Amino acid sequence: MANGTGTKDDPWQLTTPPGSSAYTMYRDDTADPPQIVCQVGSTKLLYDARAIDDLHQWLRAEGDWVPLGAADEQKPAPDGTVEAFGRSADNPVGGWYGLRKGYRGRFGMYMPPLLEALGLAELTHEKKNNQMRAL
């Protein structure tokens, strides 16, 4: 389970899939739409909070391991990856779950550990080419 309760005062304490970087996330339900605030060092990323349920449902539909494919906003996301889902016109929000222009990418890096911590998904923790699947 996750360390922290997911509030601004007690954020989830997470680590990237390879275990190389620590970061925090918390849910801000006062924002419109509700957001997941991801703090990585001095960088703040914002994701639509519905990404948690939408990603979990998509993983369940995929039915097996899915590559993460994390990429910055300016780089293409490999097809069939969590990153591609996080920016696809075919996902439930019709595009980016990332809400901060210029920092909308890395969905496949920062969201998967949150789903794992919440008990919704299983994640590999290799140096690279990590994957996840729904629980």
C-alpha positions in Angstrom: 0.0 0.0 0.0 1.0 3.6 -0.4 2.8 5.6 2.1 0.7 8.7 2.7 -3.0 9.3 2.3 -2.9 11.3 -0.9 -3.7 14.7 0.5 -1.6 17.8 0.1 -0.5 17.6 3.7 0.2 13.8 3.5 1.0 13.0 -0.1 1.7 9.5 -1.5 5.4 8.8 -1.4 6.3 7.0 -4.6 9.3 5.9 -6.6 9.7 5.6 -10.4 9.4 2.0 -11.8 13.2 1.5 -12.0 13.5 2.8 -8.4 15.8 5.6 -9.5 13.8 8.7 -8.4 11.4 9.5 -5.5 8.5 11.8 -6.0 5.1 12.6 -4.4 1.6 12.8 -5.6 -1.7 14.0 -4.0 -5.2 14.4 -5.1 -6.6 17.9 -5.3 -10.4 17.7 -5.5 -10.8 21.5 -5.3 -9.4 21.9 -8.8 -11.7 21.7 -11.8 -11.4 19.0 -13.0 -10.0 17.2 -9.9 -6.3 16.7 -10.3 -3.4 14.5 -9.3 -0.5 16.8 -8.4 2.9 15.2 -9.0 5.9 16.8 -7.5 9.3 15.6 -8.9 12.0 17.7 -7.4 11.2 21.3 -8.3 8.9 20.2 -11.2 5.2 20.1 -10.8 3.1 18.0 -13.1 -0.7 17.9 -13.1 -2.9 15.0 -14.3 -6.6 14.7 -14.6 -7.6 12.6 -11.5 -9.9 10.4 -13.5 -6.8 9.0 -15.1 -6.6 6.5 -12.1 -9.9 4.8 -12.9 -9.6 5.2 -16.7 -6.1 3.7 -16.8 -7.2 0.8 -14.5 -10.2 0.1 -16.8 -8.0 0.2 -19.9 -5.4 -2.2 -18.4 -8.2 -4.6 -17.4 -9.5 -4.5 -21.0 -5.9 -5.1 -22.3 -5.8 -8.2 -20.1 -2.0 -8.7 -19.9 1.2 -6.9 -19.4 1.5 -3.5 -21.2 4.7 -1.6 -21.7 5.0 1.8 -19.9 6.6 3.7 -22.8 7.2 6.8 -20.7 8.2 9.9 -22.9 8.3 13.6 -22.5 5.5 15.6 -24.1 7.6 16.6 -27.1 8.5 13.0 -28.0 6.2 10.4 -29.6 4.8 7.7 -27.4 5.3 4.1 -28.7 2.0 2.5 -29.8 0.2 0.2 -27.3 1.9 1.7 -24.3 0.6 3.3 -21.1 2.1 6.6 -22.3 0.2 6.3 -25.6 -3.0 5.7 -23.8 -2.3 8.8 -21.6 -2.4 11.1 -24.7 -4.6 9.2 -27.2 -7.6 10.8 -28.9 -9.3 7.5 -28.3 -9.0 7.5 -24.5 -12.0 8.6 -22.3 -10.9 12.3 -22.1 -10.1 12.4 -25.8 -6.4 13.4 -25.4 -3.9 14.3 -22.8 -4.5 13.4 -19.1 -1.6 15.7 -18.4 -2.9 19.2 -17.7 0.2 21.4 -17.6 1.3 22.4 -21.1 4.9 21.5 -21.8 4.7 18.9 -18.9 1.9 16.7 -20.1 4.1 13.7 -20.9 5.7 11.1 -18.5 2.2 9.7 -17.8 3.8 6.2 -18.3 6.5 7.1 -15.7 4.5 8.7 -12.8 1.0 7.2 -12.9 1.9 3.5 -12.9 3.5 3.5 -9.4 0.4 5.3 -8.1 -1.9 2.5 -9.4 0.5 0.0 -7.9 0.5 1.7 -4.5 -3.3 1.9 -4.6 -3.5 -1.9 -5.2 -5.0 -1.5 -8.7 -2.0 -2.8 -10.8 1.2 -4.8 -10.7 4.4 -3.3 -12.1 7.8 -4.5 -13.1 10.8 -2.7 -11.6 13.7 -3.3 -14.1 16.3 -0.6 -15.1 14.2 0.0 -18.3 11.4 -1.4 -20.4 9.0 -1.8 -17.5 5.4 -3.0 -17.8 2.2 -3.1 -15.8 -1.0 -5.0 -15.7 -4.3 -4.6 -13.8 -5.0 -6.5 -10.6 
